[in-house]
Amino acid sequence: MFNWLDERLDLRKHWRELAEHPVPPHAQNPIYCLGGITFLCFVIMAITGIFLALYYQPTPEAAYRSVQFIMDEVPFGAVVRSIHHYTANLMVIFVILHMLRVFYTGSFKKPRELNWVVGVCLLMVVLGFGFTGYLLPWDQTALWATIVGTEVMAGIPLIGKPLMIMARGGLEVSGHTLTRFYVVHVMILPVTILLLMGVHFLIVRKQGISGKL
């Protein structure tokens, strides 16, 4: 099968170009691997998130019960959910550490300003994943955290209150909020982060890994 595909798509050539791409010696330092670790966290979250979505029901009546079902009844459900939860926290930590490394080494300077902007957008998307995903268990902790978070959003001058209403689907946190957060979490943000990561990786490939400080 691989040979059949290789004849038509020249897979070996493209894989060889990717695998043999030179990497500067200083990039072997672990601090230059933080971006790759962040990407690994995203892959783990995507895989575990797909498994969770098979059982999760995004309705006010069923959301909490479906999470409990995953934790108590689904084989390895508690393990998968725990991996998803802790990997989400690690992803936030590693993306911040990655940006601190980029800032410390001056890798955001010319000609890499555009990639820095893309990286900041990726940070916002990662934080958006955390914020929208926190509501999905639909328990008291998630509910009040979302109330507080959207109230903070309302504090933005001029556009704050319309943003809050748009996020909540009304004036109060309700089933409409749960539906909106679920759609953003599993549809809008994944597509956004894939596009941004594609641009991010293409720029890195084009410009190469930045030099040492």
NORHU-V696056 format. One record per residue. N is the residue number from 1. RES is the residue in one small letter. SS is DSSP state (a for helix, b for strand, c for the rest). OMEGA is omega in whole degrees, 0 to 359 (NA if undefined). D_LAST is the distance of its C-alpha to the last C-alpha in Angstrom with 1 decimal. Layout:
# NORHU-V696056
n=[N	N]
res=[RES	RES]
ss=[SS	SS]
omega=[OMEGA	OMEGA]
d_last=[D_LAST	D_LAST]
This chain:
# NORHU-V696056
n=[1	2	3	4	5	6	7	8	9	10	11	12	13	14	15	16	17	18	19	20	21	22	23	24	25	26	27	28	29	30	31	32	33	34	35	36	37	38	39	40	41	42	43	44	45	46	47	48	49	50	51	52	53	54	55	56	57	58	59	60	61	62	63	64	65	66	67	68	69	70	71	72	73	74	75	76	77	78	79	80	81	82	83	84	85	86	87	88	89	90	91	92	93	94	95	96	97	98	99	100	101	102	103	104	105	106	107	108	109	110	111	112	113	114	115	116	117	118	119	120	121	122	123	124	125	126	127	128	129	130	131	132	133	134	135	136	137	138	139	140	141	142	143	144	145	146	147	148	149	150	151	152	153	154	155	156	157	158	159	160	161	162	163	164	165	166	167	168	169	170	171	172	173	174	175	176	177	178	179	180	181	182	183	184	185	186	187	188	189	190	191	192	193	194	195	196	197	198	199	200	201	202	203	204	205	206	207	208	209	210	211	212	213]
res=[m	f	n	w	l	d	e	r	l	d	l	r	k	h	w	r	e	l	a	e	h	p	v	p	p	h	a	q	n	p	i	y	c	l	g	g	i	t	f	l	c	f	v	i	m	a	i	t	g	i	f	l	a	l	y	y	q	p	t	p	e	a	a	y	r	s	v	q	f	i	m	d	e	v	p	f	g	a	v	v	r	s	i	h	h	y	t	a	n	l	m	v	i	f	v	i	l	h	m	l	r	v	f	y	t	g	s	f	k	k	p	r	e	l	n	w	v	v	g	v	c	l	l	m	v	v	l	g	f	g	f	t	g	y	l	l	p	w	d	q	t	a	l	w	a	t	i	v	g	t	e	v	m	a	g	i	p	l	i	g	k	p	l	m	i	m	a	r	g	g	l	e	v	s	g	h	t	l	t	r	f	y	v	v	h	v	m	i	l	p	v	t	i	l	l	l	m	g	v	h	f	l	i	v	r	k	q	g	i	s	g	k	l]
ss=[c	a	a	a	a	a	a	a	a	c	a	a	a	a	a	a	a	a	a	c	c	c	c	c	a	a	a	a	c	a	a	a	a	a	a	a	a	a	a	a	a	a	a	a	a	a	a	a	a	a	a	a	a	c	c	c	c	c	c	c	c	c	a	a	a	a	a	a	a	a	a	a	c	c	c	c	a	a	a	a	a	a	a	a	a	a	a	a	a	a	a	a	a	a	a	a	a	a	a	a	a	a	a	a	c	c	c	c	c	c	c	c	a	a	a	a	a	a	a	a	a	a	a	a	a	a	a	a	a	a	a	a	a	a	a	c	c	c	c	a	a	a	a	a	a	a	a	a	a	a	a	a	a	a	c	c	c	c	c	a	a	a	a	a	a	a	a	a	c	c	c	c	c	c	a	a	a	a	a	a	a	a	a	a	a	a	a	a	a	a	a	a	a	a	a	a	a	a	a	a	a	a	a	a	a	a	a	c	c	c	c	c	c]
omega=[180	180	179	178	182	178	186	185	180	185	183	181	182	178	180	178	180	185	184	178	185	178	180	184	183	181	176	174	183	182	176	180	185	177	178	177	177	178	177	177	179	180	179	180	179	181	181	179	177	179	179	182	178	184	184	178	187	175	181	182	189	187	183	180	180	176	177	177	177	184	190	189	183	177	181	181	180	179	181	180	179	177	180	182	185	176	176	177	179	180	178	180	185	179	176	177	178	180	176	178	179	180	183	182	178	183	179	184	180	8	187	182	182	180	175	178	177	178	177	177	177	176	179	179	179	177	176	175	181	183	182	181	183	182	192	176	174	174	183	179	181	182	183	175	179	176	180	182	180	174	175	177	181	180	178	182	174	187	187	184	175	177	180	180	179	180	182	187	183	181	183	172	186	177	176	178	180	180	181	180	179	180	178	185	188	182	188	182	177	178	180	184	177	178	181	178	176	177	181	182	179	179	178	179	181	186	183	178	183	180	179	179	NA]
d_last=[46.6	43.1	44.6	46.6	43.5	41.6	44.4	44.1	40.3	38.8	36.7	35.8	34.3	32.0	31.1	30.3	28.0	26.2	26.2	25.2	22.3	19.6	16.5	13.6	13.7	10.3	11.8	14.5	12.7	14.9	12.4	12.0	15.8	16.4	17.3	19.7	21.2	21.8	23.6	25.6	26.7	27.9	29.9	31.5	32.4	33.9	36.1	37.3	37.8	40.1	42.2	42.4	43.5	46.4	48.0	46.7	49.1	47.6	50.7	51.5	54.4	52.7	49.0	49.3	51.9	49.9	46.9	49.3	50.8	47.5	46.9	50.4	52.0	49.6	48.8	45.3	44.9	43.6	41.0	39.8	39.7	37.9	35.2	34.9	34.7	32.2	29.9	29.9	28.6	25.9	24.9	24.4	22.4	20.1	19.6	18.6	16.2	14.7	14.5	13.0	10.1	9.8	10.1	7.8	4.7	6.7	8.3	11.6	11.5	13.9	15.2	14.4	16.3	19.3	17.6	16.3	20.0	21.3	19.1	20.6	24.0	23.5	22.8	26.1	27.9	26.9	28.2	31.2	31.9	32.0	34.2	36.7	36.9	37.7	41.0	42.3	43.9	46.1	46.7	47.0	43.4	42.1	44.7	43.9	40.1	40.6	43.0	40.5	37.6	39.8	41.1	37.5	37.2	40.5	39.0	36.9	38.8	41.2	40.1	39.8	43.4	43.7	40.5	41.9	45.3	43.6	41.6	44.6	47.2	49.2	49.4	49.2	47.2	49.6	50.1	48.8	45.5	45.3	46.1	43.5	40.7	41.7	41.7	38.3	36.9	38.3	38.6	36.6	33.3	33.2	33.8	31.2	28.5	29.4	29.2	25.9	24.4	25.9	24.3	20.9	21.2	22.6	19.8	17.2	19.7	20.1	16.5	15.1	12.2	8.9	6.6	3.8	0.0]
